[in-house]
Amino acid sequence: MGTGASKNPDSSSHGSEEHAGGQLYVSLKMENYKPKGDIFPHVYGSVPLVGSWDSSKALSMERESTSMWELSFVVPPNHEILDFKFLLKPKYSNVPCIVEEGPNRLLTGGALQGDTRMALFRLNTDEILEYRVFIKADRVSPFDLAASWRAYKQNLQPSAVRGIPDVSINPMPDTWTENGSSASLELDLEHYVVPAPATSANSGLVYAANMTETPRSLTRGAFTNSDSSGSASHSNKAGDVSVGRPATIKNAMPAAAGAVAAAAVADQMLGPKEDRHLAIVLVGLPARGKTFTAAKLTRYLRWLGHETKHFNVGKYRRLKHGANQSADFFRADNPEGMEARNEVAALAMDDMISWMQEGGQVGVFDATNSTRKRRNMLMKMAEGNCKVYEPVEEGSYIKMIDMVSGQGGQIQVNNISGYLPGRIVFFLVNTHLTPRPILLTRHGESRDNVRGRIGGDSFLSEAGELYSKKLANFVEKRLKAERAASIWTSTLQRTILTASPIAGFPKIQWRALDEINAGVCDGMTYEEIKKNMPEEYESRKKDKLRYRYPRGESYLDVIQRLEPVIIELERQRAPVVVISHQAVLRALYSYFADRPLKEIPHIEVPLHTIIEIQMGVTGVQEKRYKLMD
């Protein structure tokens, strides 16, 4: 789903006769990553459907995530022009509503007229609040509307499948979590533990498959039935796909869930920026590391900037049928259980296809998928939603045998080509389950830190020298039983000097760990940049992620040069202490914590603090130790 008006499909899985009596399923969405907590988006307009220009009757938009609101409705394809506007209604009625700036919006034939990408709200004379606006319109037949409603009503009834206790479907997301714990340290080290920020990697303490958001098909009550036979292509070009049902609405991307005995890869992407999609379908018996590998792969591809989402079928099953299935439910001779499992697999595949239509790039479909019948069902679903496709044989795969156990194993690659599939193969070759800590810390305070100068290659201050000694004592206590551990530094003096008191461990210098290159601004203070280069100062302030210093680097450049470091950290089976710089550690930390790219320049990585990342089968856990103020 893109910004602004989107084209209506001219055809769907139904014939043109059905289109004549079809309807338009319209979805309006607004997005703001820093919303005001006491005002809420609404829609009102010229017809009773949207309030008849009466703000007291304005339709409230449903909150999909922390940053996204949505309103969907069905209109005839030849509907009259719908004249409307967005407005923000306050929590308390004694405060006036705020109507968006600019002319009215006109909706006709499922398309918005004019510039539709932004909605601006003037809160006061100096403050303007911006929302991104999205619209999607899909033609849907009356038969599909009836089927969707029937499916919704059926989902509210208790199930009677062997192996499943009677349950009623709860359309609300589950909120329970499982508490995890990292290995305890010695008491004197615990003295230095400080709380991690709210956006820390500890969100991975919950079992990964349960961290995904509630599946859209369950909350909307719509799903697509498919035969369990036939074959199809994995190709799914966003601009060429039409569907014969109400389009499911794109939710915010969930936290990565958990990874592979084998993965069937459809090689649909020849380069990183092509408008094509990659479907990764995991295949393997239960408890073989599929969910673990899917989590790491999803996190890695997101970190590289690819729109990636993990679809865990187990999550769908637990939401629809509860979490207390007996062994009978999974028996091959239980036809009701098999039908129920195929149904939730179809729901997950349906969501993945819809998400790709809305702009998703790489979908990771996580289930056993161990039978050809199941795989044929999934492929036929893909075929049914594509107008143009390229056949891909099932022989396109990456097979991992005992790879994630850390005990050797082998990997088989067949019929894999293209830029992104090749990167995926390289990543999977180097990933494993072996638990080990990774310690991230900035160098001790440098003399340039004291003077407020960026870049440079200065020595440590007195406080920095004291920290280097405390760090050596900490590493000795924390890793005294891990003599295979290693110390990684950049090639700059302040990291090398910070590591110098640490004895008994090999030390490796990485040029890739050097601080972000400030170019012509190297050695300047931010005040000097603001005074002498005001345009550069303002450009950096507006977009720290993409801003590149003149003759220097941006955060995105740093991410690209850090990829070999990430691969090597994944390959290591012993602890690693990384002593580097603020921008570099922000980028590394964002990978382990699965933070969005836009947050990287703002991640908190203070001086004289150790961030311990514990990597293992349960996910990624974080602990912070502040050795000095």
C-alpha positions as CSV (number, residue, x, y, z in Angstrom):
1,M,0.0,0.0,0.0
2,G,1.5,3.3,-1.0
3,T,1.0,6.9,-0.2
4,G,-1.7,8.8,-1.9
5,A,-4.4,7.4,-4.2
6,S,-3.9,3.9,-5.4
7,K,-5.3,2.4,-8.5
8,N,-8.4,0.2,-8.3
9,P,-7.9,-3.3,-9.7
10,D,-9.7,-3.8,-13.0
11,S,-10.1,-7.5,-12.4
12,S,-10.1,-10.1,-9.7
13,S,-10.6,-13.8,-9.2
14,H,-14.3,-13.4,-10.1
15,G,-15.7,-12.7,-13.5
16,S,-16.7,-9.4,-15.0
17,E,-20.3,-10.2,-14.4
18,E,-19.7,-10.2,-10.7
19,H,-17.8,-6.9,-11.0
20,A,-20.8,-5.2,-12.4
21,G,-22.6,-5.8,-9.0
22,G,-19.4,-5.5,-6.9
23,Q,-18.5,-3.0,-4.3
24,L,-15.4,-1.0,-3.4
25,Y,-13.7,-1.9,-0.1
26,V,-11.9,1.4,0.9
27,S,-9.3,1.7,3.7
28,L,-8.1,5.1,4.9
29,K,-5.1,5.2,7.1
30,M,-3.1,7.9,9.0
31,E,0.3,7.5,10.5
32,N,2.3,9.5,13.0
33,Y,5.2,8.1,15.0
34,K,5.0,10.8,17.6
35,P,1.2,11.3,18.2
36,K,-0.3,13.5,20.8
37,G,-1.8,11.3,23.6
38,D,-4.9,13.4,24.1
39,I,-6.2,13.9,20.6
40,F,-7.5,11.2,18.2
41,P,-8.0,11.1,14.4
42,H,-11.5,11.2,13.0
43,V,-13.1,11.6,9.6
44,Y,-16.2,13.7,8.7
45,G,-17.6,14.8,5.4
46,S,-20.5,15.6,3.1
47,V,-22.6,12.4,3.5
48,P,-24.1,10.7,6.5
49,L,-21.6,7.9,6.0
50,V,-18.9,10.3,7.4
51,G,-20.9,12.6,9.6
52,S,-22.5,15.1,7.2
53,W,-20.0,17.8,8.2
54,D,-21.0,17.5,11.8
55,S,-17.9,17.1,13.9
56,S,-20.0,15.6,16.7
57,K,-20.9,12.7,14.3
58,A,-17.4,12.3,12.9
59,L,-16.3,8.7,12.6
60,S,-13.5,7.6,14.9
61,M,-10.5,5.9,13.2
62,E,-9.5,2.6,14.7
63,R,-6.0,2.4,16.3
64,E,-4.0,-0.4,14.6
65,S,-0.7,0.2,16.3
66,T,1.1,2.9,18.3
67,S,1.5,5.0,15.2
68,M,-1.3,4.0,12.8
69,W,-5.1,4.7,12.7
70,E,-7.5,3.2,10.1
71,L,-11.1,3.6,8.9
72,S,-12.5,1.1,6.4
73,F,-15.9,1.1,4.6
74,V,-17.7,-0.3,1.5
75,V,-19.1,1.9,-1.2
76,P,-20.6,1.2,-4.7
77,P,-18.0,1.4,-7.5
78,N,-19.9,4.3,-9.1
79,H,-20.5,6.2,-5.9
80,E,-21.0,9.9,-5.9
81,I,-18.1,12.1,-5.0
82,L,-17.3,11.8,-1.3
83,D,-16.2,15.2,0.1
84,F,-14.4,14.8,3.5
85,K,-11.6,15.9,5.8
86,F,-9.6,14.5,8.7
87,L,-9.9,16.1,12.1
88,L,-8.5,15.5,15.5
89,K,-10.9,15.3,18.4
90,P,-9.6,15.9,21.9
91,K,-10.1,13.5,24.7
92,Y,-12.2,16.1,26.6
93,S,-15.3,17.7,25.0
94,N,-14.6,21.2,26.3
95,V,-11.6,21.5,23.9
96,P,-12.4,22.3,20.2
97,C,-11.7,19.9,17.4
98,I,-8.7,20.5,15.0
99,V,-9.6,20.3,11.3
100,E,-6.8,19.5,8.9
101,E,-5.3,22.4,6.8
102,G,-6.0,22.8,3.1
103,P,-8.9,22.0,0.8
104,N,-11.4,19.3,1.2
105,R,-10.5,15.8,0.1
106,L,-12.5,14.3,-2.8
107,L,-12.9,10.5,-3.1
108,T,-14.3,9.1,-6.3
109,G,-14.1,5.6,-7.7
110,G,-11.9,4.6,-4.8
111,A,-9.2,7.3,-5.7
112,L,-8.4,10.5,-3.9
113,Q,-8.0,13.6,-6.0
114,G,-5.0,15.9,-5.6
115,D,-2.1,15.7,-3.2
116,T,-3.1,13.1,-0.6
117,R,0.1,12.1,1.1
118,M,0.1,14.4,4.1
119,A,-2.5,15.8,6.5
120,L,-1.4,18.9,8.4
121,F,-3.0,20.1,11.7
122,R,-2.2,23.5,13.2
123,L,-2.2,23.0,17.0
124,N,-1.3,26.6,17.6
125,T,0.5,29.5,15.8
126,D,3.9,27.7,16.1
127,E,3.1,24.0,16.1
128,I,2.0,21.9,13.2
129,L,1.3,18.2,13.5
130,E,1.8,16.0,10.4
131,Y,0.2,12.7,9.5
132,R,1.0,10.5,6.6
133,V,-2.1,9.5,4.7
134,F,-2.7,6.2,2.9
135,I,-5.6,4.9,0.9
136,K,-6.3,1.5,-0.6
137,A,-9.4,0.5,-2.6
138,D,-10.2,-3.0,-3.8
139,R,-13.1,-4.2,-5.8
140,V,-15.0,-7.0,-4.0
141,S,-18.0,-9.0,-5.1
142,P,-21.1,-9.4,-2.9
143,F,-20.4,-13.1,-2.7
144,D,-17.0,-12.4,-1.0
145,L,-18.6,-9.9,1.4
146,A,-21.1,-12.5,2.4
147,A,-18.4,-15.2,2.7
148,S,-16.3,-12.9,4.9
149,W,-19.2,-12.1,7.2
150,R,-20.0,-15.8,7.4
151,A,-16.4,-16.6,8.3
152,Y,-16.4,-13.9,10.9
153,K,-19.6,-15.3,12.5
154,Q,-18.2,-18.8,12.4
155,N,-15.0,-17.7,14.1
156,L,-17.0,-16.6,17.1
157,Q,-18.4,-20.1,17.7
158,P,-16.8,-22.7,19.9
159,S,-14.6,-25.2,18.0
160,A,-15.2,-29.0,18.1
161,V,-12.0,-30.4,16.7
162,R,-10.4,-33.5,18.2
163,G,-7.4,-32.4,20.3
164,I,-8.7,-28.9,21.0
165,P,-10.7,-28.0,24.1
166,D,-13.8,-26.0,23.4
167,V,-12.8,-22.3,23.1
168,S,-14.3,-19.1,21.8
169,I,-12.2,-16.9,19.6
170,N,-11.1,-13.7,21.3
171,P,-10.5,-11.1,18.7
172,M,-8.3,-9.0,20.9
173,P,-4.5,-9.5,20.9
174,D,-3.1,-11.7,23.7
175,T,-1.0,-9.7,26.1
176,W,0.6,-12.3,28.3
177,T,4.3,-12.6,28.4
178,E,6.8,-15.1,29.7
179,N,9.6,-13.8,31.8
180,G,13.1,-14.8,30.9
181,S,16.3,-14.5,32.8
182,S,19.9,-14.1,31.8
183,A,22.7,-15.9,33.5
184,S,23.4,-14.4,36.9
185,L,26.7,-12.6,37.5
186,E,28.8,-12.4,40.6
187,L,27.4,-10.1,43.3
188,D,30.1,-7.5,42.9
189,L,29.2,-7.1,39.2
190,E,25.5,-6.9,40.0
191,H,26.3,-3.7,41.9
192,Y,26.9,-2.0,38.5
193,V,23.7,-3.1,36.8
194,V,21.5,-0.2,35.6
195,P,18.0,-0.4,34.0
196,A,18.0,-0.7,30.3
197,P,16.0,1.8,28.2
198,A,12.4,1.0,27.3
199,T,13.5,0.2,23.7
200,S,16.1,-2.3,24.8
201,A,16.7,-5.8,23.4
202,N,14.9,-7.3,26.4
203,S,11.7,-7.3,24.4
204,G,13.1,-10.5,23.0
205,L,12.6,-12.2,26.4
206,V,9.1,-13.3,25.4
207,Y,8.9,-16.4,23.3
208,A,9.4,-15.0,19.9
209,A,6.5,-16.6,18.1
210,N,4.1,-15.0,20.6
211,M,5.5,-11.5,20.1
212,T,3.9,-11.1,16.6
213,E,0.9,-8.9,16.4
214,T,-2.6,-10.5,16.2
215,P,-3.0,-11.9,12.7
216,R,-5.1,-9.6,10.5
217,S,-7.3,-12.4,9.1
218,L,-8.4,-13.4,12.6
219,T,-9.2,-9.9,13.8
220,R,-11.1,-9.1,10.6
221,G,-12.7,-12.4,10.4
222,A,-11.8,-12.9,6.7
223,F,-9.8,-15.6,5.1
224,T,-9.4,-17.4,1.8
225,N,-10.2,-21.0,1.4
226,S,-7.9,-23.0,-1.0
227,D,-7.6,-26.4,-2.4
228,S,-4.7,-28.5,-1.1
229,S,-3.6,-29.5,-4.5
230,G,-2.0,-27.9,-7.6
231,S,1.1,-25.8,-8.0
232,A,1.8,-22.1,-8.4
233,S,4.5,-19.5,-8.8
234,H,5.9,-17.5,-5.9
235,S,6.1,-14.3,-8.0
236,N,3.8,-11.6,-6.6
237,K,4.3,-8.2,-8.2
238,A,2.5,-5.6,-6.1
239,G,1.2,-3.6,-9.0
240,D,-0.2,-6.6,-10.9
241,V,-2.1,-8.3,-8.1
242,S,-5.9,-8.2,-7.5
243,V,-7.9,-10.1,-5.0
244,G,-11.5,-11.1,-4.8
245,R,-12.2,-10.2,-1.1
246,P,-11.9,-7.3,1.2
247,A,-8.2,-6.3,1.5
248,T,-6.8,-7.0,4.9
249,I,-5.2,-3.9,6.4
250,K,-1.5,-3.6,7.0
251,N,-0.5,-3.7,10.6
252,A,2.7,-2.3,12.1
253,M,5.5,-4.8,11.6
254,P,5.7,-7.2,14.5
255,A,8.8,-8.1,16.6
256,A,10.7,-10.8,14.9
257,A,9.7,-14.2,16.2
258,G,12.0,-16.9,16.3
259,A,14.5,-19.9,12.8
260,V,15.6,-23.2,10.0
261,A,16.0,-26.8,9.3
262,A,15.2,-26.0,5.6
263,A,13.9,-23.1,3.7
264,A,12.3,-23.1,0.2
265,V,13.4,-19.8,-1.4
266,A,11.7,-18.4,-4.4
267,D,14.3,-16.4,-6.2
268,Q,12.2,-13.4,-7.2
269,M,14.7,-10.6,-6.6
270,L,17.7,-9.9,-8.8
271,G,18.8,-6.8,-6.9
272,P,18.1,-5.1,-3.6
273,K,15.9,-2.3,-5.0
274,E,13.8,-4.2,-7.5
275,D,10.0,-4.0,-7.2
276,R,9.8,-7.7,-6.7
277,H,9.1,-10.0,-3.7
278,L,10.9,-12.8,-2.0
279,A,8.9,-15.6,-0.2
280,I,10.9,-17.7,2.2
281,V,8.9,-20.8,3.3
282,L,10.5,-22.8,6.1
283,V,10.2,-26.6,6.0
284,G,11.2,-29.0,8.8
285,L,10.0,-31.0,11.7
286,P,9.1,-29.3,15.0
287,A,11.8,-28.2,17.4
288,R,14.5,-28.0,14.8
289,G,15.2,-24.3,15.1
290,K,12.9,-22.9,12.4
291,T,11.5,-20.1,14.4
292,F,14.9,-19.2,15.8
293,T,16.4,-18.9,12.4
294,A,13.4,-17.0,11.1
295,A,13.8,-14.4,13.9
296,K,17.5,-13.9,13.1
297,L,17.0,-13.7,9.4
298,T,14.1,-11.3,9.8
299,R,16.2,-9.1,12.1
300,Y,19.2,-9.2,9.7
301,L,17.2,-8.2,6.6
302,R,15.4,-5.4,8.4
303,W,18.7,-4.1,9.6
304,L,19.9,-4.0,6.0
305,G,16.8,-1.9,5.1
306,H,14.6,-4.6,3.5
307,E,10.9,-4.5,4.4
308,T,10.7,-7.9,6.0
309,K,8.0,-9.6,8.1
310,H,7.8,-13.0,9.9
311,F,4.5,-14.9,9.7
312,N,4.5,-17.6,12.4
313,V,1.7,-20.1,11.8
314,G,1.9,-21.3,15.4
315,K,0.8,-17.8,16.5
316,Y,-2.3,-18.1,14.3
317,R,-3.1,-21.6,15.7
318,R,-2.8,-20.5,19.3
319,L,-5.1,-17.4,18.7
320,K,-7.7,-19.4,16.8
321,H,-7.7,-22.7,18.7
322,G,-6.1,-21.9,22.0
323,A,-2.7,-22.9,23.4
324,N,-3.7,-26.2,25.0
325,Q,-3.9,-28.7,22.1
326,S,-3.3,-32.3,23.0
327,A,-1.0,-34.6,21.0
328,D,-4.2,-35.9,19.1
329,F,-4.5,-32.5,17.4
330,F,-1.2,-33.0,15.6
331,R,-1.8,-36.7,14.6
332,A,-1.7,-37.4,10.9
333,D,-4.8,-39.6,11.2
334,N,-6.9,-36.8,12.7
335,P,-8.7,-35.3,9.7
336,E,-10.4,-32.6,11.7
337,G,-7.0,-31.6,13.3
338,M,-5.3,-31.6,9.9
339,E,-8.1,-29.4,8.4
340,A,-7.8,-26.9,11.3
341,R,-4.0,-26.8,10.8
342,N,-4.3,-26.2,7.1
343,E,-6.9,-23.5,7.8
344,V,-4.6,-21.4,10.0
345,A,-1.7,-22.0,7.5
346,A,-4.0,-20.5,4.8
347,L,-4.8,-17.6,7.1
348,A,-1.1,-16.8,7.6
349,M,-0.4,-17.2,3.9
350,D,-3.3,-15.0,3.1
351,D,-1.9,-12.3,5.4
352,M,1.6,-12.6,3.9
353,I,0.2,-12.2,0.3
354,S,-1.8,-9.1,1.3
355,W,1.1,-7.6,3.1
356,M,3.3,-8.0,0.0
357,Q,0.6,-6.3,-2.1
358,E,0.8,-3.4,0.3
359,G,4.6,-3.0,-0.2
360,G,6.2,-5.8,1.8
361,Q,9.4,-7.1,0.3
362,V,10.5,-10.3,2.0
363,G,8.0,-12.6,3.8
364,V,9.2,-15.4,6.1
365,F,6.5,-18.1,6.4
366,D,7.3,-20.1,9.5
367,A,5.6,-23.6,9.8
368,T,6.6,-27.2,9.5
369,N,5.2,-27.4,5.9
370,S,6.6,-30.9,5.9
371,T,4.1,-32.4,3.3
372,R,3.9,-31.8,-0.4
373,K,0.2,-31.4,0.0
374,R,0.6,-28.4,2.3
375,R,3.3,-26.9,0.1
376,N,1.0,-27.3,-3.0
377,M,-1.8,-25.6,-1.1
378,L,0.4,-22.6,-0.3
379,M,1.7,-22.3,-3.9
380,K,-1.9,-22.4,-5.3
381,M,-2.8,-19.6,-2.9
382,A,0.0,-17.5,-4.4
383,E,-1.1,-18.3,-7.9
384,G,-4.7,-17.3,-7.2
385,N,-3.6,-13.8,-6.2
386,C,-1.3,-13.1,-9.1
387,K,-2.2,-11.9,-12.6
388,V,1.4,-12.1,-13.9
389,Y,3.8,-14.6,-12.5
390,E,6.9,-16.6,-13.4
391,P,6.9,-20.3,-12.5
392,V,9.5,-21.4,-9.9
393,E,10.2,-25.0,-9.3
394,E,10.1,-26.3,-5.7
395,G,13.7,-27.4,-6.3
396,S,14.7,-23.9,-5.4
397,Y,15.8,-24.3,-1.8
398,I,18.4,-23.9,1.0
399,K,18.6,-27.0,3.2
400,M,20.2,-26.8,6.6
401,I,21.1,-30.1,8.3
402,D,22.2,-29.7,12.0
403,M,23.6,-26.3,11.2
404,V,21.9,-24.3,14.0
405,S,23.0,-26.7,16.7
406,G,26.6,-25.4,16.6
407,Q,27.9,-29.0,16.2
408,G,28.9,-28.8,12.5
409,G,26.3,-30.0,10.0
410,Q,25.9,-29.2,6.4
411,I,24.0,-26.8,4.1
412,Q,22.7,-27.7,0.6
413,V,21.9,-24.9,-1.9
414,N,19.9,-25.7,-5.0
415,N,18.8,-23.3,-7.8
416,I,19.5,-20.2,-5.8
417,S,20.5,-17.0,-7.6
418,G,20.1,-13.3,-7.2
419,Y,21.5,-10.6,-4.9
420,L,19.3,-11.1,-1.8
421,P,19.0,-14.9,-1.9
422,G,22.8,-15.0,-2.0
423,R,23.0,-12.7,1.0
424,I,20.5,-15.0,2.8
425,V,22.6,-18.1,2.1
426,F,25.8,-16.4,3.4
427,F,24.0,-15.3,6.6
428,L,22.5,-18.8,7.2
429,V,25.9,-20.4,6.8
430,N,27.2,-18.4,9.7
431,T,24.3,-18.6,12.2
432,H,23.9,-21.1,15.0
433,L,22.2,-21.6,18.4
434,T,25.2,-21.6,20.7
435,P,24.5,-19.2,23.6
436,R,27.2,-16.6,24.3
437,P,27.4,-13.0,25.5
438,I,28.5,-10.0,23.4
439,L,29.7,-7.0,25.4
440,L,29.4,-3.6,23.7
441,T,31.1,-0.5,25.2
442,R,32.3,2.8,24.1
443,H,35.9,3.7,24.6
444,G,36.8,5.6,27.8
445,E,36.3,9.3,27.8
446,S,38.8,11.0,25.3
447,R,40.3,14.4,25.4
448,D,38.2,15.4,22.4
449,N,35.1,14.3,24.3
450,V,36.1,16.7,27.1
451,R,36.6,19.5,24.5
452,G,33.3,18.6,22.7
453,R,35.0,17.8,19.4
454,I,33.8,15.2,17.0
455,G,36.0,12.6,15.2
456,G,39.7,12.9,15.7
457,D,42.1,10.3,17.1
458,S,42.9,11.7,20.6
459,F,44.2,9.9,23.7
460,L,42.1,9.2,26.8
461,S,41.4,11.7,29.5
462,E,42.1,10.8,33.2
463,A,38.5,9.6,33.5
464,G,38.9,7.5,30.4
465,E,42.1,5.9,31.7
466,L,40.3,5.0,35.0
467,Y,37.5,3.4,33.0
468,S,39.9,1.3,31.0
469,K,41.2,-0.2,34.3
470,K,37.7,-0.8,35.6
471,L,36.7,-2.4,32.3
472,A,39.7,-4.8,32.6
473,N,38.6,-5.8,36.1
474,F,35.0,-6.3,34.9
475,V,36.0,-8.4,31.9
476,E,38.3,-10.6,34.1
477,K,35.5,-11.3,36.5
478,R,32.8,-11.7,33.8
479,L,34.8,-13.9,31.4
480,K,37.3,-15.6,33.6
481,A,36.0,-19.0,32.5
482,E,35.8,-18.0,28.8
483,R,39.4,-18.0,27.7
484,A,38.3,-18.4,24.1
485,A,36.7,-14.9,24.3
486,S,38.2,-12.1,22.2
487,I,38.5,-8.3,22.4
488,W,37.6,-6.3,19.2
489,T,38.5,-2.6,18.8
490,S,38.6,0.0,16.1
491,T,41.9,1.2,14.7
492,L,41.7,4.5,16.6
493,Q,43.8,5.2,19.7
494,R,41.0,5.8,22.2
495,T,39.6,2.2,21.7
496,I,43.1,0.6,21.6
497,L,44.1,2.4,24.8
498,T,40.8,1.4,26.5
499,A,41.5,-2.2,25.7
500,S,45.2,-2.2,26.7
501,P,44.8,-3.1,30.4
502,I,42.7,-6.2,29.5
503,A,45.0,-9.2,29.7
504,G,44.7,-12.8,28.7
505,F,42.4,-12.4,25.7
506,P,43.4,-12.0,22.0
507,K,42.7,-8.5,20.6
508,I,41.6,-7.8,17.1
509,Q,41.5,-4.4,15.4
510,W,38.7,-3.7,12.9
511,R,38.7,-0.7,10.6
512,A,35.0,-1.3,10.1
513,L,34.6,-0.4,13.8
514,D,36.1,3.1,13.4
515,E,33.8,6.0,14.3
516,I,31.6,7.6,11.7
517,N,33.7,9.7,9.3
518,A,32.9,13.4,9.9
519,G,34.7,14.5,6.7
520,V,35.6,18.2,6.7
521,C,33.9,18.5,10.1
522,D,36.4,16.2,11.8
523,G,37.8,17.9,14.9
524,M,35.1,20.6,15.0
525,T,32.6,21.1,17.8
526,Y,28.9,21.2,17.0
527,E,28.8,24.9,17.8
528,E,31.5,25.6,15.3
529,I,29.6,23.6,12.7
530,K,26.5,25.6,13.5
531,K,28.3,28.9,13.1
532,N,30.5,28.1,10.1
533,M,28.4,25.6,8.2
534,P,24.8,26.4,9.2
535,E,23.3,24.6,6.2
536,E,25.1,21.4,7.1
537,Y,24.1,21.7,10.7
538,E,20.4,22.1,9.7
539,S,20.6,19.2,7.2
540,R,22.0,16.9,9.9
541,K,19.4,18.0,12.4
542,K,16.5,17.2,10.0
543,D,17.7,13.7,9.1
544,K,20.6,12.2,11.1
545,L,20.1,8.8,9.6
546,R,20.7,9.8,5.9
547,Y,22.8,12.9,6.4
548,R,26.3,12.5,5.1
549,Y,29.1,14.8,6.3
550,P,30.9,16.5,3.4
551,R,33.5,14.0,2.3
552,G,32.4,11.8,5.2
553,E,29.8,9.2,6.1
554,S,26.1,8.8,7.1
555,Y,24.6,6.3,9.5
556,L,23.5,4.3,6.5
557,D,27.1,4.2,5.3
558,V,28.2,2.9,8.7
559,I,25.5,0.1,8.6
560,Q,26.9,-1.0,5.2
561,R,30.5,-1.3,6.4
562,L,29.4,-3.1,9.6
563,E,27.7,-6.0,7.8
564,P,30.9,-8.1,7.9
565,V,31.2,-7.4,11.6
566,I,27.6,-8.6,12.1
567,I,28.3,-11.8,10.2
568,E,31.4,-12.5,12.2
569,L,29.6,-11.9,15.5
570,E,27.0,-14.3,14.4
571,R,29.7,-16.9,13.5
572,Q,31.5,-16.6,16.9
573,R,30.8,-19.3,19.5
574,A,32.8,-17.6,22.2
575,P,32.1,-14.3,24.0
576,V,33.2,-11.1,22.2
577,V,33.9,-7.7,23.8
578,V,33.5,-4.9,21.2
579,I,35.1,-1.6,22.2
580,S,34.1,1.0,19.6
581,H,32.4,4.4,19.2
582,Q,28.9,5.9,19.7
583,A,27.6,5.8,16.1
584,V,29.0,2.4,15.4
585,L,27.6,0.9,18.6
586,R,24.2,2.4,17.9
587,A,24.2,0.6,14.6
588,L,25.4,-2.7,16.1
589,Y,22.9,-2.4,19.0
590,S,20.0,-1.7,16.6
591,Y,20.7,-5.1,14.9
592,F,20.5,-7.1,18.1
593,A,17.6,-5.2,19.6
594,D,15.7,-5.2,16.2
595,R,15.2,-1.4,16.3
596,P,14.0,0.5,13.2
597,L,16.6,2.2,11.1
598,K,15.1,5.6,11.8
599,E,15.8,5.1,15.5
600,I,19.5,4.3,15.2
601,P,20.9,7.9,15.4
602,H,18.9,8.4,18.7
603,I,19.8,5.2,20.6
604,E,21.3,5.8,24.0
605,V,24.9,4.5,24.3
606,P,26.5,6.4,27.2
607,L,30.1,6.5,28.1
608,H,31.6,4.1,30.7
609,T,28.6,1.7,30.4
610,I,28.7,-1.9,29.2
611,I,25.8,-3.3,27.3
612,E,25.7,-7.1,27.5
613,I,23.8,-8.9,24.8
614,Q,23.1,-12.5,25.5
615,M,22.4,-14.5,22.4
616,G,20.7,-17.9,22.5
617,V,17.8,-20.0,21.6
618,T,15.4,-18.0,23.7
619,G,16.2,-14.8,21.8
620,V,18.2,-11.7,22.6
621,Q,18.5,-10.4,26.2
622,E,20.2,-7.3,27.4
623,K,21.8,-6.2,30.6
624,R,23.6,-2.9,31.3
625,Y,26.4,-2.2,33.7
626,K,27.5,1.4,34.5
627,L,31.0,1.3,35.9
628,M,31.4,5.1,36.2
629,D,29.4,8.3,36.1
